[in-house]
Amino acid sequence: MSYTVVDDQATLQKGITRFHSILKSELTNAGRHMIGFPSGNVDQNAYTSDQVDFWFSTWTVSREGLPNYACNAFGHRDRLRPTISNTIVFQLNIPPDGLNRQLSGVLVKGRGDVLHIGHRGRLGGGAEGVGKAAFKRWYMDGDWKTVTDGSEEAEILLLGRLDQPASILRGLEGFMRTASEFKEFAATLREERANRTKTSPALAGSIRPSNGDAGKGKLKFNEEFTGEFHINARQPYTVNRTHGNVVLALREWAKKAGAKETGNQDNADLVAKMPKGLYLFEVKTRADSQSVFTGIGQLFGYSLKWKPAKKILVLPDDSVHRFREQLGELGIEVMGYDYTDASIEFHPVAGPT
C-alpha cells in the first residue's frame, strides 16, 4: 500500500512543526480571540488572511493518561469576532507520538516519503447525523485514500502536502466549506425529524392544511418566465433563468410517465397525478446547502396543502448522491437531471412511476 499513517515520534514532531510553520507564515496573526467549545472557551491567537475562508488557532491540550498534543482548530473567517466566542467548525489534532485514533488528524507518508496532512473524517464529536460514513458519501470529491493505519486499514482524507504550502491552504479551505455545509445539513435533518410538519417562515400563513382531498380538484399549470433578462443597475448584468425550462421539461416527463393531470398552483413547482398517486416536485437549479434547505422546507410546507403527496426534490445530476440517503430518512425522494443546450434528461432515483 502506498500510504501509511506515521507513528514514529521524530517524524510526527517534524510534521506538526512544519504544519504550524506553514499556517503561521501564510496567515496573519489577528490577535487574541475567544475560541468556543461546548464546555467552555479558550483565549488564544487566531490566524487568518483575506486570501482564505478560514481562521486557525492552536494551543496545547493536556489529558490524563495521554501525551500532551496541539489542538488545531478552524472556523469561518467571515464570522471571526474579537468580542464573542468563535465557533469551531473542525479540529485537526495530530498525535505527537504513536497512533491515537481518537484524534481527528493524521500525518500520512506517501510515495517518495512525501508527508501529507490528513483527517480521519469524523466530525461533530459524535453528534447525530455527522458520522464518518455519512460525511464520506457527502464529500465524494475529496482525496480519500485507503492507508495502512498500524495493523489496520483506514480511509483517510488527504488535505495537502507539507512540501507544497499552497496545497495545504487549498485543502483546508475545501474541507472547511464542505464540513460546514455537511454539519448544517445534518442539523436541518435533525430539526425536520423532530417536527415533520413544520413549515418555513416564508410559507407560514400562505399554506392551509389540506382536508385530505386536495388531489380531487382540477390542476392548473402556468408557465413561468424563462431565458435571459437584463438588469439596468450601476453595473448592468444579465440573468439567465433556467428554472422554468426544467419545470416545463419535468412536466413533459411526468406526462410521458402517465400523469393524468399536472399543475403548479399554490406555489408548487409541479404537482402531478401519477398512476400510483399524487406527486409533489420541487426543482432546484443549484445544489448548495441553502437551496437544499429551502427545498426541504418548501416540500414539507406545500405537502400540507397537497396531501397525501409523495415529496420529490429535483436536483442537478452531479449532486444527487450527496443527498439521497439523508433525504430518504425524511421521506423525500431525490430525482436528478442533466441540463444541456440540446436537452434536459431526468434520472429518477427510486423514481416516480
C-alpha positions as a Markdown table, in Angstrom:
| # | Residue | x | y | z |
|---|---|---|---|---|
| 1 | Met | 0.0 | 0.0 | 0.0 |
| 2 | Ser | 1.4 | 3.4 | -1.0 |
| 3 | Tyr | 0.2 | 5.4 | 2.0 |
| 4 | Thr | 0.9 | 4.9 | 5.7 |
| 5 | Val | -0.1 | 6.7 | 8.8 |
| 6 | Val | 3.0 | 8.0 | 10.5 |
| 7 | Asp | 3.5 | 6.8 | 14.1 |
| 8 | Asp | 7.2 | 7.5 | 15.0 |
| 9 | Gln | 7.7 | 10.4 | 17.3 |
| 10 | Ala | 10.5 | 12.1 | 15.3 |
| 11 | Thr | 8.6 | 12.3 | 12.1 |
| 12 | Leu | 5.4 | 13.3 | 13.8 |
| 13 | Gln | 7.1 | 16.2 | 15.6 |
| 14 | Lys | 8.8 | 17.3 | 12.4 |
| 15 | Gly | 5.5 | 17.2 | 10.5 |
| 16 | Ile | 3.5 | 19.1 | 13.2 |
| 17 | Thr | 6.1 | 21.8 | 13.4 |
| 18 | Arg | 6.1 | 22.1 | 9.6 |
| 19 | Phe | 2.3 | 22.3 | 9.6 |
| 20 | His | 2.2 | 25.1 | 12.2 |
| 21 | Ser | 5.0 | 26.9 | 10.4 |
| 22 | Ile | 3.1 | 26.9 | 7.1 |
| 23 | Leu | -0.1 | 28.3 | 8.7 |
| 24 | Lys | 1.6 | 30.9 | 10.8 |
| 25 | Ser | 3.7 | 32.1 | 7.8 |
| 26 | Glu | 1.0 | 32.1 | 5.2 |
| 27 | Leu | -1.6 | 33.7 | 7.5 |
| 28 | Thr | -1.6 | 36.8 | 9.7 |
| 29 | Asn | -1.9 | 36.9 | 13.4 |
| 30 | Ala | -5.3 | 38.6 | 14.0 |
| 31 | Gly | -4.7 | 38.8 | 17.8 |
| 32 | Arg | -6.4 | 37.2 | 20.8 |
| 33 | His | -9.9 | 35.7 | 20.3 |
| 34 | Met | -12.2 | 33.6 | 22.4 |
| 35 | Ile | -12.4 | 30.1 | 20.8 |
| 36 | Gly | -15.6 | 28.3 | 21.9 |
| 37 | Phe | -16.2 | 24.7 | 23.0 |
| 38 | Pro | -19.4 | 23.1 | 24.3 |
| 39 | Ser | -17.7 | 23.0 | 27.7 |
| 40 | Gly | -16.2 | 26.5 | 27.6 |
| 41 | Asn | -13.8 | 28.8 | 25.9 |
| 42 | Val | -10.0 | 29.4 | 25.5 |
| 43 | Asp | -8.4 | 32.8 | 24.8 |
| 44 | Gln | -5.8 | 32.3 | 22.0 |
| 45 | Asn | -4.3 | 33.9 | 19.0 |
| 46 | Ala | -6.2 | 33.4 | 15.7 |
| 47 | Tyr | -4.5 | 33.4 | 12.3 |
| 48 | Thr | -6.3 | 34.3 | 9.1 |
| 49 | Ser | -6.0 | 36.1 | 5.7 |
| 50 | Asp | -8.3 | 37.7 | 3.2 |
| 51 | Gln | -6.9 | 35.0 | 0.8 |
| 52 | Val | -8.6 | 32.1 | 2.6 |
| 53 | Asp | -12.0 | 31.5 | 4.1 |
| 54 | Phe | -10.9 | 30.2 | 7.4 |
| 55 | Trp | -9.2 | 31.1 | 10.7 |
| 56 | Phe | -6.8 | 28.9 | 12.6 |
| 57 | Ser | -5.8 | 28.7 | 16.2 |
| 58 | Thr | -3.6 | 26.3 | 18.1 |
| 59 | Trp | -2.8 | 25.5 | 21.8 |
| 60 | Thr | -1.6 | 22.6 | 23.9 |
| 61 | Val | -4.1 | 20.2 | 25.4 |
| 62 | Ser | -3.4 | 18.0 | 28.4 |
| 63 | Arg | -5.4 | 14.9 | 29.1 |
| 64 | Glu | -4.8 | 12.4 | 31.8 |
| 65 | Gly | -3.1 | 9.2 | 30.6 |
| 66 | Leu | -2.2 | 10.8 | 27.2 |
| 67 | Pro | 0.7 | 12.8 | 25.9 |
| 68 | Asn | 0.1 | 16.5 | 25.5 |
| 69 | Tyr | -0.9 | 17.4 | 22.0 |
| 70 | Ala | -1.6 | 20.5 | 19.9 |
| 71 | Cys | -5.3 | 21.3 | 19.4 |
| 72 | Asn | -5.6 | 22.8 | 15.9 |
| 73 | Ala | -9.0 | 24.5 | 15.5 |
| 74 | Phe | -10.5 | 26.0 | 12.4 |
| 75 | Gly | -13.6 | 28.2 | 11.8 |
| 76 | His | -15.1 | 30.7 | 9.4 |
| 77 | Arg | -13.0 | 33.8 | 8.7 |
| 78 | Asp | -16.0 | 36.0 | 8.0 |
| 79 | Arg | -17.5 | 35.0 | 11.4 |
| 80 | Leu | -14.4 | 35.7 | 13.4 |
| 81 | Arg | -15.1 | 38.3 | 16.1 |
| 82 | Pro | -12.9 | 39.6 | 18.9 |
| 83 | Thr | -15.8 | 40.2 | 21.4 |
| 84 | Ile | -17.7 | 36.9 | 21.2 |
| 85 | Ser | -17.0 | 33.2 | 21.4 |
| 86 | Asn | -16.0 | 31.9 | 18.0 |
| 87 | Thr | -17.4 | 28.6 | 16.9 |
| 88 | Ile | -15.0 | 25.8 | 15.7 |
| 89 | Val | -16.1 | 24.0 | 12.5 |
| 90 | Phe | -13.5 | 21.3 | 12.8 |
| 91 | Gln | -10.3 | 20.3 | 14.6 |
| 92 | Leu | -7.2 | 18.6 | 13.0 |
| 93 | Asn | -5.3 | 17.3 | 16.0 |
| 94 | Ile | -2.3 | 15.1 | 15.2 |
| 95 | Pro | -0.9 | 12.8 | 17.9 |
| 96 | Pro | 2.7 | 13.7 | 18.8 |
| 97 | Asp | 3.8 | 10.1 | 19.2 |
| 98 | Gly | 2.4 | 6.7 | 18.2 |
| 99 | Leu | -1.2 | 6.1 | 16.9 |
| 100 | Asn | -4.2 | 7.7 | 18.5 |
| 101 | Arg | -7.4 | 7.1 | 16.5 |
| 102 | Gln | -9.4 | 9.3 | 18.9 |
| 103 | Leu | -7.7 | 12.3 | 17.4 |
| 104 | Ser | -9.0 | 13.5 | 14.1 |
| 105 | Gly | -5.7 | 14.5 | 12.4 |
| 106 | Val | -3.0 | 12.3 | 11.0 |
| 107 | Leu | 0.3 | 12.6 | 9.2 |
| 108 | Val | 0.5 | 10.3 | 6.2 |
| 109 | Lys | 3.6 | 9.2 | 4.4 |
| 110 | Gly | 3.0 | 8.7 | 0.7 |
| 111 | Arg | 5.1 | 7.9 | -2.4 |
| 112 | Gly | 8.7 | 9.1 | -2.2 |
| 113 | Asp | 8.3 | 9.6 | 1.5 |
| 114 | Val | 6.2 | 12.7 | 0.9 |
| 115 | Leu | 4.3 | 13.8 | 4.0 |
| 116 | His | 0.6 | 14.7 | 3.8 |
| 117 | Ile | -1.8 | 16.2 | 6.3 |
| 118 | Gly | -4.9 | 14.1 | 6.6 |
| 119 | His | -8.2 | 13.9 | 8.5 |
| 120 | Arg | -10.0 | 10.8 | 9.7 |
| 121 | Gly | -13.3 | 12.2 | 8.5 |
| 122 | Arg | -15.2 | 12.2 | 11.9 |
| 123 | Leu | -17.0 | 15.5 | 12.6 |
| 124 | Gly | -19.2 | 16.8 | 15.4 |
| 125 | Gly | -17.9 | 14.9 | 18.4 |
| 126 | Gly | -20.5 | 12.1 | 17.9 |
| 127 | Ala | -23.5 | 14.3 | 17.2 |
| 128 | Glu | -26.3 | 12.5 | 15.4 |
| 129 | Gly | -26.1 | 12.5 | 11.6 |
| 130 | Val | -22.4 | 13.6 | 11.3 |
| 131 | Gly | -20.6 | 10.3 | 11.3 |
| 132 | Lys | -17.7 | 9.4 | 9.0 |
| 133 | Ala | -19.7 | 7.2 | 6.6 |
| 134 | Ala | -22.3 | 9.9 | 6.0 |
| 135 | Phe | -19.5 | 12.6 | 5.6 |
| 136 | Lys | -17.6 | 10.4 | 3.1 |
| 137 | Arg | -20.7 | 10.0 | 1.0 |
| 138 | Trp | -21.2 | 13.8 | 1.1 |
| 139 | Tyr | -17.6 | 14.6 | 0.2 |
| 140 | Met | -17.1 | 12.0 | -2.5 |
| 141 | Asp | -14.9 | 14.5 | -4.4 |
| 142 | Gly | -12.4 | 14.6 | -1.6 |
| 143 | Asp | -9.0 | 13.0 | -1.9 |
| 144 | Trp | -9.8 | 9.9 | 0.2 |
| 145 | Lys | -7.1 | 7.2 | 0.4 |
| 146 | Thr | -7.0 | 3.7 | 1.8 |
| 147 | Val | -3.9 | 3.8 | 4.1 |
| 148 | Thr | -2.1 | 1.4 | 6.4 |
| 149 | Asp | -3.0 | 2.5 | 9.9 |
| 150 | Gly | -0.9 | 0.4 | 12.2 |
| 151 | Ser | -2.2 | -3.1 | 12.0 |
| 152 | Glu | -5.4 | -1.9 | 10.3 |
| 153 | Glu | -6.5 | -0.2 | 7.1 |
| 154 | Ala | -8.4 | 3.2 | 7.2 |
| 155 | Glu | -10.0 | 5.6 | 4.8 |
| 156 | Ile | -8.2 | 9.0 | 5.3 |
| 157 | Leu | -9.0 | 12.3 | 3.6 |
| 158 | Leu | -5.7 | 13.9 | 2.4 |
| 159 | Leu | -5.7 | 17.7 | 2.7 |
| 160 | Gly | -2.3 | 18.6 | 1.2 |
| 161 | Arg | 1.4 | 18.0 | 1.1 |
| 162 | Leu | 3.8 | 19.6 | 3.6 |
| 163 | Asp | 6.3 | 20.3 | 0.8 |
| 164 | Gln | 3.6 | 22.3 | -1.0 |
| 165 | Pro | 2.1 | 25.0 | 1.3 |
| 166 | Ala | -0.4 | 26.2 | -1.3 |
| 167 | Ser | -1.9 | 22.6 | -1.4 |
| 168 | Ile | -2.4 | 22.7 | 2.4 |
| 169 | Leu | -4.3 | 26.0 | 2.2 |
| 170 | Arg | -6.5 | 24.8 | -0.7 |
| 171 | Gly | -7.2 | 21.5 | 1.1 |
| 172 | Leu | -8.1 | 23.2 | 4.4 |
| 173 | Glu | -10.4 | 25.7 | 2.6 |
| 174 | Gly | -12.2 | 23.0 | 0.7 |
| 175 | Phe | -12.6 | 20.9 | 3.9 |
| 176 | Met | -13.9 | 23.9 | 5.8 |
| 177 | Arg | -16.5 | 24.7 | 3.2 |
| 178 | Thr | -17.7 | 21.1 | 2.8 |
| 179 | Ala | -17.6 | 20.2 | 6.6 |
| 180 | Ser | -19.6 | 23.3 | 7.4 |
| 181 | Glu | -22.3 | 22.6 | 4.8 |
| 182 | Phe | -22.4 | 19.0 | 5.9 |
| 183 | Lys | -22.9 | 19.9 | 9.6 |
| 184 | Glu | -25.6 | 22.5 | 8.7 |
| 185 | Phe | -27.4 | 20.0 | 6.6 |
| 186 | Ala | -27.2 | 17.3 | 9.3 |
| 187 | Ala | -28.6 | 19.9 | 11.8 |
| 188 | Thr | -31.5 | 20.6 | 9.4 |
| 189 | Leu | -32.3 | 16.9 | 9.1 |
| 190 | Arg | -32.4 | 16.6 | 12.9 |
| 191 | Glu | -34.7 | 19.6 | 13.1 |
| 192 | Glu | -37.0 | 18.2 | 10.4 |
| 193 | Arg | -37.1 | 14.8 | 12.1 |
| 194 | Ala | -38.2 | 16.5 | 15.3 |
| 195 | Asn | -41.1 | 18.3 | 13.6 |
| 196 | Arg | -42.0 | 16.8 | 10.2 |
| 197 | Thr | -44.9 | 19.2 | 9.6 |
| 198 | Lys | -43.1 | 22.5 | 10.4 |
| 199 | Thr | -43.2 | 25.0 | 7.5 |
| 200 | Ser | -40.5 | 27.6 | 6.7 |
| 201 | Pro | -41.3 | 31.2 | 7.9 |
| 202 | Ala | -41.8 | 32.2 | 4.3 |
| 203 | Leu | -44.6 | 29.7 | 3.9 |
| 204 | Ala | -46.3 | 30.2 | 7.2 |
| 205 | Gly | -49.6 | 31.8 | 6.7 |
| 206 | Ser | -49.7 | 31.1 | 3.0 |
| 207 | Ile | -50.3 | 27.4 | 3.3 |
| 208 | Arg | -53.5 | 25.9 | 4.6 |
| 209 | Pro | -53.6 | 22.3 | 5.8 |
| 210 | Ser | -55.4 | 20.0 | 3.4 |
| 211 | Asn | -58.5 | 18.1 | 4.5 |
| 212 | Gly | -57.2 | 15.2 | 2.5 |
| 213 | Asp | -59.0 | 15.9 | -0.7 |
| 214 | Ala | -56.5 | 18.3 | -2.4 |
| 215 | Gly | -55.9 | 15.8 | -5.2 |
| 216 | Lys | -59.6 | 15.9 | -6.2 |
| 217 | Gly | -59.6 | 19.3 | -7.8 |
| 218 | Lys | -58.5 | 20.2 | -11.3 |
| 219 | Leu | -54.8 | 21.0 | -11.6 |
| 220 | Lys | -53.8 | 24.2 | -13.3 |
| 221 | Phe | -50.4 | 25.0 | -14.9 |
| 222 | Asn | -49.0 | 28.4 | -15.7 |
| 223 | Glu | -45.6 | 28.7 | -17.4 |
| 224 | Glu | -43.0 | 30.9 | -15.7 |
| 225 | Phe | -40.6 | 33.2 | -17.4 |
| 226 | Thr | -37.5 | 31.6 | -18.9 |
| 227 | Gly | -34.5 | 32.8 | -20.8 |
| 228 | Glu | -32.3 | 36.0 | -20.4 |
| 229 | Phe | -33.3 | 39.3 | -19.0 |
| 230 | His | -31.2 | 42.4 | -18.3 |
| 231 | Ile | -30.8 | 44.3 | -15.1 |
| 232 | Asn | -30.2 | 48.0 | -15.5 |
| 233 | Ala | -28.1 | 48.8 | -12.5 |
| 234 | Arg | -24.9 | 50.9 | -11.8 |
| 235 | Gln | -23.1 | 47.9 | -13.3 |
| 236 | Pro | -25.7 | 46.3 | -15.7 |
| 237 | Tyr | -25.8 | 42.5 | -15.9 |
| 238 | Thr | -27.8 | 39.7 | -17.5 |
| 239 | Val | -29.7 | 36.9 | -15.6 |
| 240 | Asn | -30.4 | 33.6 | -17.4 |
| 241 | Arg | -33.5 | 32.0 | -15.8 |
| 242 | Thr | -33.4 | 28.2 | -16.4 |
| 243 | His | -35.7 | 27.1 | -13.6 |
| 244 | Gly | -38.8 | 27.4 | -15.8 |
| 245 | Asn | -37.2 | 25.3 | -18.6 |
| 246 | Val | -36.5 | 22.5 | -16.1 |
| 247 | Val | -40.1 | 22.6 | -14.8 |
| 248 | Leu | -41.5 | 22.5 | -18.3 |
| 249 | Ala | -39.3 | 19.5 | -19.2 |
| 250 | Leu | -40.3 | 17.8 | -15.9 |
| 251 | Arg | -44.0 | 18.3 | -16.7 |
| 252 | Glu | -43.5 | 16.6 | -20.1 |
| 253 | Trp | -41.6 | 13.8 | -18.4 |
| 254 | Ala | -44.4 | 13.3 | -16.0 |
| 255 | Lys | -47.0 | 13.2 | -18.8 |
| 256 | Lys | -44.9 | 10.5 | -20.6 |
| 257 | Ala | -44.7 | 8.6 | -17.3 |
| 258 | Gly | -48.6 | 8.5 | -17.2 |
| 259 | Ala | -49.6 | 11.7 | -15.4 |
| 260 | Lys | -53.3 | 12.3 | -15.8 |
| 261 | Glu | -53.0 | 15.9 | -14.7 |
| 262 | Thr | -50.3 | 18.3 | -13.9 |
| 263 | Gly | -50.3 | 21.7 | -12.2 |
| 264 | Asn | -48.3 | 24.3 | -10.4 |
| 265 | Gln | -50.8 | 26.3 | -8.4 |
| 266 | Asp | -50.3 | 27.3 | -4.7 |
| 267 | Asn | -46.6 | 28.0 | -5.2 |
| 268 | Ala | -45.6 | 24.3 | -6.0 |
| 269 | Asp | -43.2 | 23.8 | -8.9 |
| 270 | Leu | -45.1 | 20.8 | -10.1 |
| 271 | Val | -47.9 | 18.6 | -8.8 |
| 272 | Ala | -48.7 | 15.5 | -10.9 |
| 273 | Lys | -51.5 | 12.9 | -10.6 |
| 274 | Met | -49.4 | 9.9 | -11.5 |
| 275 | Pro | -50.8 | 6.3 | -11.9 |
| 276 | Lys | -49.7 | 5.5 | -8.3 |
| 277 | Gly | -50.9 | 8.7 | -6.7 |
| 278 | Leu | -50.1 | 12.4 | -6.2 |
| 279 | Tyr | -46.5 | 13.6 | -6.7 |
| 280 | Leu | -45.2 | 16.9 | -5.4 |
| 281 | Phe | -42.0 | 18.1 | -7.1 |
| 282 | Glu | -39.6 | 20.9 | -6.0 |
| 283 | Val | -37.0 | 21.9 | -8.6 |
| 284 | Lys | -33.6 | 23.4 | -7.7 |
| 285 | Thr | -31.1 | 24.6 | -10.3 |
| 286 | Arg | -28.3 | 24.6 | -7.7 |
| 287 | Ala | -27.4 | 22.1 | -5.0 |
| 288 | Asp | -25.7 | 24.4 | -2.5 |
| 289 | Ser | -26.8 | 23.9 | 1.1 |
| 290 | Gln | -29.1 | 26.9 | 1.2 |
| 291 | Ser | -31.0 | 25.7 | -1.9 |
| 292 | Val | -31.5 | 22.2 | -0.5 |
| 293 | Phe | -32.5 | 23.5 | 2.9 |
| 294 | Thr | -35.1 | 25.7 | 1.2 |
| 295 | Gly | -36.3 | 22.8 | -0.9 |
| 296 | Ile | -36.9 | 20.7 | 2.2 |
| 297 | Gly | -39.0 | 23.4 | 3.8 |
| 298 | Gln | -41.0 | 24.0 | 0.7 |
| 299 | Leu | -41.8 | 20.3 | 0.2 |
| 300 | Phe | -43.0 | 19.9 | 3.8 |
| 301 | Gly | -44.9 | 23.2 | 3.6 |
| 302 | Tyr | -46.6 | 22.5 | 0.3 |
| 303 | Ser | -47.4 | 19.0 | 1.4 |
| 304 | Leu | -49.7 | 20.4 | 4.0 |
| 305 | Lys | -51.9 | 21.5 | 1.0 |
| 306 | Trp | -51.2 | 18.5 | -1.2 |
| 307 | Lys | -52.0 | 15.5 | 1.0 |
| 308 | Pro | -51.1 | 12.7 | 0.6 |
| 309 | Ala | -48.4 | 13.5 | -1.9 |
| 310 | Lys | -45.1 | 11.9 | -2.5 |
| 311 | Lys | -42.4 | 14.5 | -2.0 |
| 312 | Ile | -39.6 | 14.7 | -4.6 |
| 313 | Leu | -36.6 | 17.1 | -4.7 |
| 314 | Val | -35.3 | 17.6 | -8.2 |
| 315 | Leu | -31.5 | 18.4 | -8.3 |
| 316 | Pro | -28.7 | 18.6 | -10.9 |
| 317 | Asp | -27.4 | 15.1 | -11.6 |
| 318 | Asp | -23.9 | 15.6 | -10.1 |
| 319 | Ser | -25.3 | 16.3 | -6.6 |
| 320 | Val | -27.9 | 13.6 | -6.2 |
| 321 | His | -25.5 | 11.1 | -4.4 |
| 322 | Arg | -24.8 | 13.7 | -1.7 |
| 323 | Phe | -28.4 | 13.9 | -0.5 |
| 324 | Arg | -30.2 | 10.6 | -1.4 |
| 325 | Glu | -29.8 | 8.7 | 1.9 |
| 326 | Gln | -30.3 | 11.7 | 4.2 |
| 327 | Leu | -33.4 | 13.0 | 2.5 |
| 328 | Gly | -34.7 | 9.5 | 2.3 |
| 329 | Glu | -34.9 | 9.5 | 6.1 |
| 330 | Leu | -37.3 | 12.4 | 5.8 |
| 331 | Gly | -39.5 | 10.7 | 3.3 |
| 332 | Ile | -38.2 | 12.8 | 0.4 |
| 333 | Glu | -37.0 | 11.2 | -2.8 |
| 334 | Val | -34.3 | 12.7 | -4.9 |
| 335 | Met | -34.5 | 13.0 | -8.7 |
| 336 | Gly | -31.6 | 14.0 | -10.8 |
| 337 | Tyr | -31.4 | 15.8 | -14.1 |
| 338 | Asp | -28.8 | 16.7 | -16.8 |
| 339 | Tyr | -29.3 | 20.1 | -18.4 |
| 340 | Thr | -27.5 | 20.7 | -21.7 |
| 341 | Asp | -28.1 | 23.1 | -24.6 |
| 342 | Ala | -29.8 | 20.2 | -26.5 |
| 343 | Ser | -32.0 | 18.7 | -23.9 |
| 344 | Ile | -33.0 | 18.1 | -20.3 |
| 345 | Glu | -32.9 | 14.5 | -19.2 |
| 346 | Phe | -34.3 | 13.2 | -15.9 |
| 347 | His | -33.0 | 10.3 | -13.9 |
| 348 | Pro | -35.2 | 9.1 | -11.1 |
| 349 | Val | -33.6 | 7.7 | -8.0 |
| 350 | Ala | -36.0 | 5.0 | -6.7 |
| 351 | Gly | -38.0 | 7.0 | -9.1 |
| 352 | Pro | -41.6 | 8.0 | -9.5 |
| 353 | Thr | -43.8 | 5.7 | -11.6 |
